[in-house]
Amino acid sequence: MNFKDIEKMVLDSYQSHPTYNEIFPGVPENYKEIKTLRDLLEINYKHVKVDRQIRGNLIRLIKKGENPYRGIIGYDNDIIPSINRAILAGHDLLLVGQIGQAKTKLSEAISKNLLSPIPIIRESLTNDIPTTIRPEEMISLLEDKEIVHYSPRFTISKETEDNIRNNGLDSKIEWISGSERYRYILATPDISVKDLVGQIDAIKIAKKGVEIYNIESYSPGQLLQARHGILCIDELPVLDPRKQVSLLSVLQEGKFTTGSYPVYFEPDLKIIATSNPIDYTHSGKIIEPLFDRLRSHIETRYPTKIIDEMLIAIQEIKLSDPKNIILPIFILKTIVNITQLARTNSDINQDKGVSVRMSIHSIEAIISEAERVRALIHNVKAVPRFSDINSIQQTSKFELSELEDNNQNRIEILNKLIFESIKNISREYIQNIDRDEIGLLKNEFVKNKKFIVSQKFLGNEKSDSLNDYENQLKNFPTFLKIMNKMVEIMENEKDEFTKNMEYNRIDINGLSFSNKQDTEYRASIVELVLEGLRNLDNPIVDRREKEIYESIY
């Protein structure tokens, strides 16, 4: 192409309306076929800024009845409407909540689902969209001429300029997703202003021989690396005031400067900050101008419904071999109930909070205990039981308030929570059993005296051990009948829980919640029934020793 053809092509592209239909705000329907700068110019591509992308994609999904925040469970009636209002209003956000309340997960969901793909020059560290420069500058680059900058505004990096000079209209374009334009900063005392706004890079100066104040010596910070995307600043109040000041001009004017460069940067990004409630209410933790410019402040919370926390836990657990695991619903419910009881316990520091991660990590621990004690040794399914539950001591993380915060006191509090939770859950299930059957079972326990449980006993041992659970059940025909009824109750509960998972599009990767024929699964239910009998208003058994359930009559 000669100079006139290039000039005409560029000017026509910049001055004409787009020739494409959009599938998302700013995204041509055939965008995956657009791979070079020439392709972008030929369709008269026009970039859509972040606020319009997020707002437009939110409106599109709302109209289609789709959930923009997949993976966020239990916030539908309060927090999600607040987020949507903020996005529609174009606000930057401050999410206020305790640990484990999905604050960063929300910001990740916004970047993943509400940012449109954008075209950048391949491998551009600052997400350089070539058509955001002035047409005169584009023409100069394509003609391999020096650019005359008409303003001190940074548009594309020197590396991108060189790329376009060297490759012309064949410069490679890649479309990057919202997730790729998401940057996360955990505010710690060692975070510097340079980490946010960038810095003079001594290595670049030495290698390229550039002057110290030349833009070529600049290395971008997180603000520019998140350009055209989202910057999440976790625990904002931890940043000292001087570092917080560096965010002010971005929130107020959409730009910032750094050092002595005669250049200002316009990152075109959305800032989502987080804070715990203590720091949020502490005067001076967030400087007043910044506090004011984060226009929407939204309080998060822990799940209020046990089903919501159960779903979150299943969504988030990491399992190495899910196909060889059966996780009974009542075990899942018990672990989650322990966490929820911890959030109302007066001995536990509620200012610090009790994270949902306690539920998640405890489920992982009790499954691993079932693997360690039975599944790996005997080549059976890993099915956690109540007798495995002390394994969660290593994953139950909370701080004490009134008592001295040491390991012994924490274990004592945890043991009380475990006892209360097992009592609550087992009573819930045993209430499904007829009083007449309970009476018959009472007589069986008087006659047969005891039922022994142990982590190490199998549901049905091939050697026909008298202590395996199935053999012991032979002495308790009513117990066996109750067991079979309880298995059916579990099936119905599993079906209902599975529907909830499907609604929330949770992938369990082969994990099972029941198996009527699996003797390890049945053994777990045996322990549930025994605890239920022990916790009736008029109990018929007691656990006189750690592993022995005997008639109290």
C-alpha positions in Angstrom: 0.0 0.0 0.0 1.3 3.5 -0.8 1.0 6.4 1.6 -2.2 7.8 0.1 -3.9 4.4 0.4 -2.8 4.0 4.0 -3.9 7.4 4.9 -7.3 7.0 3.2 -7.9 3.6 4.9 -7.1 4.9 8.3 -9.1 8.1 8.0 -12.1 6.2 6.6 -12.0 3.7 9.4 -11.8 6.3 12.1 -14.5 8.6 10.7 -17.0 5.9 9.7 -19.5 4.0 11.7 -18.7 0.3 12.5 -19.7 -2.2 9.8 -20.4 -5.0 12.2 -23.2 -6.1 14.5 -22.2 -6.4 18.2 -22.8 -9.7 20.2 -21.5 -8.0 23.3 -20.9 -4.2 23.9 -17.9 -3.4 21.6 -17.5 -7.0 20.2 -18.1 -7.8 16.5 -20.1 -11.0 15.9 -17.1 -12.5 14.0 -14.5 -11.1 16.3 -12.6 -14.4 16.5 -11.8 -14.0 12.8 -10.3 -10.5 13.3 -6.6 -11.3 13.8 -4.6 -8.3 12.4 -4.6 -4.5 12.6 -5.8 -4.5 9.0 -8.9 -6.5 10.0 -9.7 -4.0 12.8 -9.4 -1.0 10.4 -11.5 -2.6 7.7 -14.5 -3.1 10.0 -14.1 0.5 11.5 -13.7 -1.0 15.0 -14.7 1.3 17.9 -13.6 0.5 21.4 -16.3 0.6 24.2 -15.1 1.8 27.6 -15.2 -0.4 30.7 -18.2 1.3 32.3 -20.3 0.8 29.2 -19.1 -2.8 28.8 -20.1 -3.8 32.3 -23.4 -1.9 32.2 -24.3 -3.2 28.7 -23.5 -6.8 29.5 -25.4 -6.7 32.8 -28.5 -5.3 31.0 -28.1 -8.0 28.3 -27.9 -10.8 30.9 -30.8 -9.4 33.0 -33.0 -9.3 29.9 -32.1 -12.9 29.0 -32.8 -14.0 32.6 -29.2 -15.3 33.1 -27.2 -15.0 36.3 -24.2 -12.7 35.8 -22.6 -14.0 39.0 -22.3 -17.7 38.6 -20.8 -19.2 41.8 -22.2 -16.6 44.1 -24.8 -18.3 46.2 -27.3 -17.0 48.7 -27.0 -13.3 47.9 -29.9 -13.0 45.4 -32.2 -10.9 47.6 -29.9 -8.3 49.0 -26.3 -8.1 47.9 -26.7 -8.9 44.2 -29.4 -6.1 43.7 -27.0 -3.7 45.4 -24.1 -4.7 43.1 -26.4 -4.3 40.1 -27.5 -0.8 41.2 -23.9 0.2 41.5 -22.9 -1.2 38.1 -25.9 0.5 36.4 -24.9 3.8 38.0 -21.3 3.4 36.9 -19.9 3.3 40.5 -16.6 2.0 41.8 -17.3 -0.4 44.7 -16.2 -0.9 48.3 -17.3 -4.3 49.6 -17.4 -4.5 53.4 -17.4 -7.9 55.1 -15.6 -10.4 57.2 -13.3 -13.1 55.9 -14.8 -15.7 53.6 -17.8 -13.7 52.4 -17.1 -14.0 48.6 -15.9 -10.4 48.2 -13.0 -11.2 45.8 -15.1 -13.9 44.2 -17.7 -11.2 43.4 -15.1 -9.0 41.7 -13.8 -12.0 39.8 -17.3 -12.8 38.6 -17.8 -9.2 37.4 -14.6 -9.3 35.4 -15.3 -12.8 33.9 -19.0 -12.2 33.0 -19.5 -8.5 32.5 -16.3 -7.4 30.7 -16.3 -7.8 26.9 -13.4 -9.2 25.0 -11.1 -6.5 23.6 -8.5 -6.5 20.8 -4.9 -5.8 21.8 -1.6 -5.9 20.1 -0.3 -9.4 20.9 1.6 -9.7 24.2 1.0 -6.1 25.1 1.6 -5.7 28.9 -0.6 -2.6 29.1 -3.5 -4.1 27.0 -2.8 -1.7 24.1 -5.8 -1.3 21.8 -4.2 0.1 18.6 -7.2 2.1 17.4 -7.3 4.2 20.6 -4.5 6.3 19.3 -5.1 9.4 17.1 -5.5 8.7 13.3 -2.4 10.9 12.6 -0.3 8.7 14.9 -1.6 5.5 13.3 -0.7 6.8 9.9 2.8 7.8 11.1 3.4 4.3 12.6 2.2 2.5 9.4 4.6 4.8 7.4 7.4 4.1 9.8 7.7 7.8 10.7 8.2 9.5 14.0 5.0 10.2 15.9 4.2 13.8 16.8 2.4 13.5 20.1 -0.3 16.1 20.4 -0.9 15.6 24.1 1.0 14.1 27.0 -1.6 11.3 27.2 -0.3 7.7 27.2 -2.1 5.6 24.7 0.1 2.7 23.7 3.5 1.6 24.9 6.7 2.0 23.0 6.9 -1.7 22.4 3.5 -1.6 20.7 4.6 1.3 18.6 7.6 -0.6 17.4 5.5 -3.7 16.7 3.2 -1.7 14.4 6.1 0.0 12.7 7.8 -3.4 12.0 4.6 -5.3 11.0 2.3 -2.6 9.6 -1.2 -3.7 8.8 -0.2 -7.3 9.5 0.4 -6.5 13.2 -1.1 -9.4 15.1 -4.2 -8.8 17.2 -5.4 -11.0 20.1 -8.8 -10.8 21.8 -8.4 -11.0 25.6 -11.2 -11.8 28.0 -12.3 -9.9 31.1 -10.5 -12.4 33.3 -7.2 -11.6 31.6 -7.7 -7.9 32.5 -8.4 -8.6 36.1 -5.7 -7.8 38.6 -5.8 -8.5 42.4 -3.7 -6.8 45.0 -3.7 -7.9 48.7 -3.0 -4.7 50.5 0.0 -5.4 52.8 2.4 -3.0 54.4 5.1 -3.8 51.8 2.9 -2.7 48.8 4.5 0.5 47.4 3.2 3.4 45.4 5.4 2.1 42.6 3.5 -1.2 42.7 0.4 0.7 41.9 1.5 3.4 39.5 4.7 1.9 38.0 8.3 3.0 38.2 11.5 3.9 36.4 13.1 0.6 35.4 16.9 0.7 35.8 17.3 -2.5 33.7 15.5 -0.9 30.8 17.7 2.2 31.1 20.8 0.1 31.1 19.8 -2.2 28.3 18.2 0.3 25.9 20.4 3.3 26.8 17.3 5.5 27.2 17.1 8.6 29.2 15.8 8.3 32.8 12.7 10.4 32.0 11.9 8.8 28.6 8.7 6.8 28.6 10.7 3.8 27.4 12.2 3.5 30.9 8.8 3.1 32.5 7.5 -0.2 33.8 3.8 -0.3 34.4 2.3 -1.0 37.8 -1.0 -2.7 38.6 -3.2 0.2 37.6 -1.9 0.0 34.0 -1.7 -3.7 33.9 -5.4 -3.8 34.7 -6.1 -1.4 31.9 -9.5 -1.8 30.3 -10.4 -4.1 33.1 -10.8 -4.4 36.9 -8.4 -3.8 39.7 -9.4 -5.5 43.0 -7.7 -4.1 46.1 -8.2 -6.5 49.0 -8.2 -5.0 52.5 -7.9 -1.4 51.3 -7.6 0.2 54.8 -4.2 -1.6 55.2 -2.7 0.7 52.6 -1.2 3.7 54.3 -2.7 7.1 53.4 0.2 8.0 51.0 -0.6 5.0 48.9 -4.3 5.5 49.0 -3.8 9.0 47.6 -2.3 7.5 44.4 -5.8 6.1 43.7 -7.7 9.4 44.1 -7.1 10.9 40.6 -8.1 7.6 39.0 -11.4 7.6 40.8 -12.0 11.3 40.3 -10.6 12.0 36.9 -9.8 8.6 35.4 -6.1 9.2 35.1 -2.9 9.3 37.1 0.8 10.4 36.7 4.0 8.9 38.1 7.3 10.2 39.0 8.6 13.1 36.8 7.3 11.7 33.5 5.6 14.4 31.4 2.9 11.9 30.7 -0.5 11.0 32.2 -2.1 7.6 32.1 -5.8 6.8 31.6 -6.2 3.1 32.7 -10.0 3.0 31.9 -10.7 0.5 34.7 -13.2 -0.2 37.5 -11.8 -0.3 41.0 -13.4 -2.8 43.5 -12.0 -2.5 47.0 -12.7 -4.6 50.0 -12.5 -4.0 53.8 -13.4 -5.8 56.9 -16.1 -4.1 59.1 -13.6 -3.2 61.9 -11.3 -1.2 59.6 -14.2 0.2 57.7 -15.6 1.9 60.8 -12.2 2.9 62.2 -11.8 6.6 61.6 -8.9 7.3 59.3 -8.3 3.8 58.0 -9.6 4.9 54.6 -8.8 8.5 53.8 -11.9 10.6 53.5 -11.6 11.6 49.8 -11.1 8.0 48.8 -13.9 6.8 51.1 -16.2 9.3 49.3 -15.1 8.5 45.7 -15.8 4.8 46.1 -19.4 5.7 45.5 -21.2 2.4 46.4 -20.4 0.8 49.8 -22.0 -2.7 50.0 -22.0 -4.9 53.1 -21.6 -8.6 52.5 -22.5 -11.4 55.0 -22.2 -15.1 55.7 -24.9 -17.5 54.3 -28.0 -17.4 56.5 -29.5 -20.7 55.2 -27.7 -24.0 55.8 -28.6 -25.1 52.3 -26.7 -22.1 50.8 -23.5 -22.9 52.8 -23.8 -26.6 51.9 -23.9 -25.6 48.2 -21.0 -23.2 48.5 -19.0 -25.9 50.3 -19.6 -28.4 47.5 -18.8 -25.9 44.9 -15.5 -24.9 46.5 -14.1 -28.2 47.9 -11.0 -29.7 46.2 -11.0 -33.5 46.0 -8.3 -35.6 44.4 -10.4 -38.7 43.8 -14.1 -37.7 43.8 -15.3 -40.8 42.0 -14.2 -43.0 45.0 -16.0 -40.8 47.6 -19.5 -40.9 48.9 -20.4 -37.8 51.0 -23.6 -38.4 52.9 -25.8 -35.3 52.9 -26.2 -35.5 56.7 -22.4 -35.4 57.2 -22.2 -32.3 54.9 -25.1 -30.7 56.9 -23.4 -31.5 60.2 -20.1 -29.9 59.2 -21.8 -26.8 57.9 -23.9 -26.6 61.1 -20.7 -26.6 63.2 -19.5 -23.5 61.3 -22.8 -21.8 61.7 -23.0 -22.5 65.4 -19.5 -21.0 65.7 -20.8 -17.8 64.3 -23.2 -17.4 67.2 -21.0 -18.7 70.0 -20.2 -16.0 72.6 -16.7 -17.5 73.3 -15.7 -16.9 69.7 -14.5 -13.6 68.4 -17.3 -12.6 66.1 -15.5 -9.4 65.0 -12.9 -11.6 63.2 -15.7 -13.8 61.8 -15.8 -17.5 61.0 -15.2 -18.1 57.4 -17.1 -20.4 55.0 -13.7 -21.8 54.4 -14.0 -23.6 57.8 -16.8 -25.6 56.3 -15.0 -26.2 53.1 -11.7 -27.3 54.6 -13.4 -29.4 57.3 -15.3 -31.4 54.7 -12.0 -32.0 52.8 -10.4 -33.1 56.1 -13.2 -35.6 57.2 -13.2 -37.1 53.7 -9.4 -37.5 53.9 -9.8 -39.1 57.3 -12.2 -41.7 55.8 -9.6 -42.4 53.1 -6.7 -42.7 55.6 -8.4 -45.0 58.1 -10.5 -47.3 55.8 -10.7 -46.6 52.1 -7.0 -46.9 51.2 -6.3 -49.9 53.4 -9.3 -51.9 52.5 -10.0 -50.7 49.0 -13.5 -49.4 49.8 -15.2 -46.1 49.1 -14.2 -43.2 51.3 -17.4 -42.5 53.3 -17.0 -40.1 56.3 -18.8 -41.0 59.5 -19.4 -39.2 62.8 -16.6 -41.3 64.3 -14.2 -39.4 61.9 -15.3 -36.0 63.0 -12.4 -35.2 65.3 -10.3 -34.8 62.2 -11.7 -31.3 61.7 -9.7 -30.0 64.6 -7.0 -29.0 62.2 -9.3 -27.1 59.9 -11.6 -25.4 62.3 -10.2 -21.9 62.4 -11.5 -19.2 64.7 -10.3 -16.9 67.5 -11.6 -16.8 71.0 -12.8 -13.6 72.7 -13.2 -14.0 76.5 -11.1 -17.2 77.0 -7.4 -17.2 76.5 -6.9 -17.9 72.8 -4.9 -21.1 72.9 -5.2 -24.5 71.2 -6.6 -26.3 74.3 -9.4 -23.8 74.7 -10.2 -23.8 71.0 -10.5 -27.6 71.0 -12.8 -27.6 74.0 -15.1 -25.0 72.3 -15.0 -27.0 69.0 -15.9 -30.2 70.8 -18.9 -28.5 72.3 -19.9 -27.3 68.8 -19.5 -30.8 67.4 -21.6 -32.3 70.1 -24.3 -29.7 69.6 -24.3 -30.1 65.8 -24.5 -33.9 65.9 -27.3 -33.7 68.4 -29.2 -31.2 66.2 -28.8 -33.1 62.9 -29.4 -36.6 64.4 -32.6 -35.5 66.1 -33.8 -34.0 62.8 -33.5 -37.4 61.1 -34.7 -39.7 63.9 -37.9 -37.7 64.1 -38.9 -39.5 60.9 -39.1 -42.8 62.7 -42.4 -44.1 64.2 -42.6 -44.2 68.0 -43.7 -47.9 67.8 -40.5 -48.8 65.9 -38.5 -46.8 68.5 -40.2 -48.9 71.2 -39.3 -52.2 69.5 -35.7 -51.0 69.1 -35.6 -50.1 72.8 -36.4 -53.8 73.6 -33.8 -55.0 71.2 -31.1 -52.9 72.9 -32.2 -54.2 76.3 -31.8 -57.8 75.0 -28.6 -57.4 73.0 -27.1 -54.8 75.3 -24.7 -52.9 73.0 -23.6 -51.7 69.6 -19.9 -51.0 69.0 -18.8 -48.3 66.6 -15.2 -47.6 65.5 -13.4 -45.7 62.8 -11.6 -48.9 62.0 -14.6 -51.2 61.6 -15.9 -51.7 58.1 -19.5 -51.7 57.1 -19.1 -55.4 56.0 -15.8 -57.1 56.3 -15.0 -60.0 54.0 -13.6 -62.0 56.9 -17.1 -62.0 58.5 -15.8 -60.1 61.5 -18.4 -60.1 64.3 -17.7 -56.4 64.8 -18.5 -55.1 61.3 -21.6 -53.0 61.2 -23.7 -55.4 59.0 -23.0 -58.3 61.3 -24.0 -56.4 64.4 -27.2 -55.3 62.7 -28.3 -58.9 62.4 -28.9 -58.8 66.1 -31.2 -55.8 65.7 -33.9 -56.5 63.2 -35.9 -53.4 64.0 -32.6 -51.4 63.7 -32.1 -52.9 60.2 -35.7 -51.9 59.3 -35.1 -48.3 60.5 -31.8 -48.3 58.6 -33.5 -49.1 55.3 -36.2 -46.4 56.0 -33.4 -43.9 56.7 -31.6 -44.9 53.4 -34.8 -43.9 51.5 -35.1 -40.6 53.4 -31.5 -39.9 52.4 -32.3 -40.7 48.7 -35.0 -38.1 48.7 -32.8 -35.6 50.3 -30.0 -36.3 47.9 -32.4 -35.8 44.9 -33.5 -32.4 46.3 -29.9 -31.3 46.9 -28.9 -32.4 43.4 -31.6 -30.2 42.0 -30.2 -27.3 43.9 -26.8 -28.0 42.5 -28.1 -28.2 39.0 -29.9 -24.9 39.4 -26.6 -23.3 40.5 -24.6 -25.2 37.8 -22.3 -26.8 40.3 -20.0 -29.5 38.8 -19.2 -32.2 41.3 -16.8 -34.2 39.1 -18.2 -37.6 39.9 -18.7 -37.1 43.7 -21.6 -39.2 45.1 -23.9 -38.4 48.0 -25.5 -41.8 48.4 -25.3 -45.5 47.3 -28.0 -47.8 48.8 -25.9 -50.9 48.4 -22.6 -49.6 49.6 -21.9 -51.0 53.1 -19.6 -48.1 54.0 -22.4 -45.7 53.2 -24.8 -47.7 55.3 -22.3 -47.8 58.2 -22.2 -44.0 58.2 -26.0 -44.0 58.5 -25.8 -46.5 61.4 -23.8 -44.0 63.4 -26.4 -41.3 62.6 -29.2 -43.5 63.9 -27.3 -44.3 67.0 -26.7 -40.6 67.8 -30.4 -40.0 67.1 -31.5 -42.6 69.6 -29.1 -41.2 72.1 -30.5 -37.6 71.6 -34.2 -38.3 71.8 -36.2 -36.5 74.4 -36.5 -39.9 76.0 -33.2 -41.5 74.9 -33.1 -45.3 74.6 -29.3 -45.6 74.4 -26.3 -43.8 75.8 -22.6 -43.9 74.8 -21.2 -45.0 78.1 -17.7 -45.5 76.6 -16.3 -43.7 73.6 -17.3 -46.5 71.1 -20.1 -48.4 72.8 -23.8 -47.6 72.6 -25.8 -49.4 75.3 -29.3 -49.4 76.6 -29.9 -47.0 79.4 -32.5 -49.4 80.9 
